[in-house]
Amino acid sequence: MEYIIFFVLGGLISVLSGFFGVGGGFILTPILLLMGFSPLQAITTSLFFTIGTSLSGITAHIKLKNILWKEGLIMGASGIAATQLARPMVYYLEARGWDDIVIPFMYIVLLAYFAFSMIRQGKKSDEGVIAPESFSVPKLLSIGFVGGFASAALGVGGGFIIVPLIITMLGFNPKKAVGTSLFAVLLIVSVGFVSYAVKTDIDYVIGLMLIAGGLIGSQFGARLTGYFQNKEMNAMLGMLYLATLAGAVLKLFALNKTGLTIMSVFILYFFARSFVKINQKKQIPKKG
């Protein structure tokens, strides 16, 4: 029964991952912490899971032509370098017993910033994609570095930082941001996972069950982007950050069940709204 729960959890999280381009790890890590995993186990398991969901999500976004390969490669290379700087910091915190406080606190700060920035962005009108040649390479390198550092420090893909930054700072269309982010995230988490797996024991059966569910969910999540407007995606991403932020704050006060309940409510809301959108599109009569 325990493994079935992780299979379902992997599927639900990967739908959100494929839809928002956030890799899934930033949702999974706080959930694992709320379930009683140690910070290092949660980080390593989340990175393992993110490799699987990113691979699956990328295949769907290739078909949708949502990936800007050069930009993703630039951010990925910068992010890989950053993971090697963040990892020693995490081991330092664990050795001193500070990881249970510092890592959730880092989540809270980042989630609060991005939640409000994406909700603000969601109020703006839809905008087209800037031509790839106009993207700033220094900004891409900086965004990739921040994403990579967060990936190794918090056990996330880095997408939950990369997506809002390339939307707000570079003007990416959200759908292109999702696909490009997943490609950069795959490069970053692959290196990050190997770095941690050498020293951290995790339950690989749980990891594989999460990935098995994720392989199904991420394909569905990527296709869901076609039913939403860009500004709706931005606003819902902000709401996701708020729900995850609440879970991280409640973890600090040992209110784990309340945190899990709040995150569950958002997931139910997301799927209910997606179901309504799909039905609405089916009811629109086809031309011709």
C-alpha positions in Angstrom: 0.0 0.0 0.0 2.9 2.4 0.8 4.4 2.0 -2.6 1.0 2.5 -4.3 0.7 5.8 -2.4 4.0 6.9 -3.8 3.0 5.8 -7.3 -0.1 8.0 -7.2 1.8 10.8 -5.6 4.4 10.7 -8.4 1.6 10.8 -11.0 -0.1 13.8 -9.4 3.0 15.8 -9.0 4.3 15.1 -12.5 1.0 16.4 -14.0 1.9 19.7 -12.3 5.5 19.4 -13.4 4.6 18.9 -17.1 2.1 21.7 -16.9 4.2 24.3 -15.1 7.7 23.2 -16.2 8.9 23.1 -12.6 10.5 19.7 -12.6 8.3 18.3 -9.8 11.1 18.4 -7.2 10.1 21.6 -5.6 6.7 20.1 -4.8 8.0 16.7 -3.8 10.7 17.8 -1.5 8.5 19.7 1.0 5.9 16.8 0.8 8.7 14.3 1.7 9.8 16.5 4.5 6.2 16.7 5.8 6.1 12.9 5.6 9.1 12.5 7.8 12.1 12.1 5.4 15.4 13.7 6.5 16.4 16.7 4.4 19.3 14.8 2.6 17.0 11.8 1.8 14.3 14.2 0.6 16.7 16.1 -1.6 18.3 13.0 -3.2 14.9 11.2 -3.7 13.5 14.4 -5.3 16.4 14.8 -7.7 16.1 11.1 -8.7 12.4 11.6 -9.3 13.0 14.9 -11.3 15.3 13.1 -13.7 12.5 10.7 -14.7 9.7 13.4 -15.0 12.0 15.8 -16.9 12.8 13.1 -19.5 9.1 12.3 -19.9 8.0 15.9 -20.0 10.7 16.9 -22.6 9.4 14.3 -25.1 5.9 15.9 -25.0 7.3 19.4 -25.3 9.5 18.4 -28.3 6.3 17.5 -30.2 4.7 20.8 -29.1 7.9 22.7 -30.2 8.2 24.4 -26.9 11.9 24.0 -26.3 14.6 26.6 -27.2 17.6 24.3 -27.2 20.4 26.9 -27.1 18.9 28.8 -24.3 18.3 25.6 -22.3 21.8 24.4 -22.8 23.3 27.8 -21.6 21.2 27.7 -18.4 21.9 24.0 -17.9 25.6 24.4 -18.1 25.6 27.3 -15.7 23.3 25.4 -13.3 25.6 22.4 -13.3 28.5 24.5 -12.1 26.3 25.9 -9.4 25.3 22.5 -8.0 29.0 21.8 -7.2 29.1 24.9 -5.0 25.8 24.3 -3.2 26.4 20.6 -2.3 29.2 21.3 0.3 26.9 23.9 2.0 24.2 21.2 2.5 26.7 18.8 4.0 27.9 21.6 6.3 24.4 22.3 7.5 23.7 18.6 8.1 26.9 18.1 10.1 25.8 20.8 12.5 22.1 19.8 12.7 20.9 23.0 11.0 19.4 21.4 7.9 16.0 20.9 9.4 15.6 24.7 10.0 17.7 26.4 7.2 16.5 24.3 4.2 12.7 24.9 4.9 13.5 28.6 5.6 15.3 28.9 2.2 12.1 27.4 0.6 10.0 30.0 2.4 12.0 33.0 1.2 12.1 31.8 -2.4 8.5 30.7 -2.6 7.2 33.9 -1.1 9.1 36.0 -3.8 8.1 33.9 -6.7 4.5 33.4 -5.6 3.8 37.1 -5.6 5.8 37.8 -8.8 3.9 35.2 -10.8 0.5 36.3 -9.5 1.4 39.8 -10.5 2.5 38.5 -13.9 -0.8 36.7 -14.3 -2.7 39.9 -14.3 -0.9 41.1 -17.4 -2.2 40.5 -21.0 -0.8 37.6 -23.0 2.4 38.4 -24.9 4.2 36.8 -27.8 7.6 35.1 -27.6 10.6 37.3 -28.0 12.9 36.1 -30.9 15.5 33.7 -29.5 18.4 35.9 -30.7 17.2 38.7 -28.4 17.7 36.7 -25.2 20.5 38.0 -23.0 23.2 35.4 -22.5 24.5 36.9 -19.3 21.0 36.8 -17.9 20.5 33.2 -19.1 23.8 32.3 -17.3 22.7 34.1 -14.1 19.3 32.4 -14.1 20.8 29.0 -14.7 23.3 29.5 -11.9 20.6 30.5 -9.4 18.4 27.5 -10.5 21.3 25.1 -10.2 22.3 26.3 -6.8 18.7 26.0 -5.6 18.5 22.5 -7.2 21.4 21.1 -5.1 20.6 23.1 -2.0 16.9 22.3 -1.8 16.5 19.1 -3.9 14.5 20.7 -6.6 15.0 20.7 -10.4 15.5 24.5 -10.4 12.6 24.9 -12.7 10.5 26.6 -10.0 13.1 29.4 -10.1 14.0 29.3 -13.8 10.4 29.4 -15.2 9.3 32.6 -13.4 12.6 34.4 -14.0 12.8 33.8 -17.7 9.1 34.9 -18.0 9.6 38.1 -15.9 13.2 39.0 -16.8 13.4 37.8 -20.4 9.8 37.9 -21.7 9.5 34.2 -22.5 6.1 33.0 -23.5 5.0 30.7 -20.6 4.7 27.6 -22.8 8.2 28.1 -24.2 9.4 28.8 -20.7 8.0 25.4 -19.5 9.6 23.4 -22.3 13.0 25.1 -22.2 13.1 24.9 -18.4 12.5 21.2 -18.4 15.5 20.7 -20.7 17.8 22.8 -18.5 16.5 21.1 -15.4 17.3 17.6 -16.8 21.0 18.6 -17.2 21.1 20.2 -13.8 19.4 17.4 -11.7 21.4 14.6 -13.4 24.6 16.0 -12.1 23.1 17.0 -8.8 21.7 13.5 -8.1 24.9 11.7 -8.9 26.8 14.0 -6.5 24.4 13.2 -3.6 23.7 9.5 -4.3 27.4 8.6 -3.7 27.0 9.5 0.0 23.2 9.3 0.7 21.2 6.1 1.2 17.7 6.3 -0.2 14.9 3.9 -0.9 15.2 3.4 -4.6 11.9 1.4 -4.8 10.1 4.5 -3.6 12.0 6.5 -6.1 11.1 4.2 -8.9 7.4 4.1 -7.9 7.4 7.9 -7.9 9.0 7.9 -11.4 6.6 5.2 -12.7 3.6 7.4 -11.7 5.5 10.4 -13.1 6.0 8.9 -16.6 2.2 8.9 -17.0 1.5 12.2 -15.4 4.0 14.5 -17.1 2.7 13.6 -20.6 -0.8 14.6 -19.5 0.4 17.8 -17.9 2.2 19.0 -21.0 -0.9 18.5 -23.1 -3.0 20.5 -20.6 -1.1 23.7 -21.4 -3.1 23.8 -24.6 -6.3 24.4 -22.7 -5.1 27.5 -20.7 -4.2 31.0 -21.6 -0.7 32.3 -20.7 -2.0 34.6 -18.0 -4.0 31.8 -16.4 -0.9 29.6 -16.2 1.0 32.4 -14.6 -1.7 33.0 -12.0 -2.0 29.3 -11.2 1.7 28.9 -10.8 1.6 31.7 -8.3 -1.1 29.8 -6.4 1.0 26.7 -6.5 3.9 28.6 -4.9 1.5 29.9 -2.2 0.3 26.4 -1.3 3.8 25.0 -1.2 4.9 28.1 0.9 2.2 27.4 3.4 3.4 23.8 3.7 7.0 24.9 4.3 5.9 27.4 7.0 3.7 24.8 8.8 6.6 22.3 8.7 8.7 24.7 10.9 5.9 24.6 13.5 5.5 20.8 13.2 2.0 21.1 11.7 2.8 18.5 9.0 -0.8 17.2 8.5 -2.1 20.8 8.0 0.6 21.5 5.5 -0.2 18.3 3.5 -3.9 19.2 3.6 -3.3 22.7 2.1 -1.2 21.2 -0.7 -3.8 18.6 -1.4 -6.5 21.2 -1.7 -4.6 23.0 -4.4 -4.0 19.8 -6.3 -7.7 19.0 -6.2 -8.5 22.6 -7.4 -6.0 22.3 -10.2 -7.5 19.0 -11.5 -11.1 20.3 -11.1 -10.3 23.4 -13.1 -8.5 21.4 -15.8 -11.5 19.1 -16.1 -13.8 22.1 -16.6 -11.4 23.5 -19.3 -11.3 20.2 -21.2 -15.1 19.9 -21.2 -15.5 23.5 -22.4 -13.2 22.9 -25.3 -15.0 19.7 -26.3 -18.3 21.6 -26.3 -17.0 24.2 -28.8 -18.3 23.3 -32.3 -15.6 22.7 -34.9 -15.5 24.9 -38.0 -16.1 23.4 -41.4 
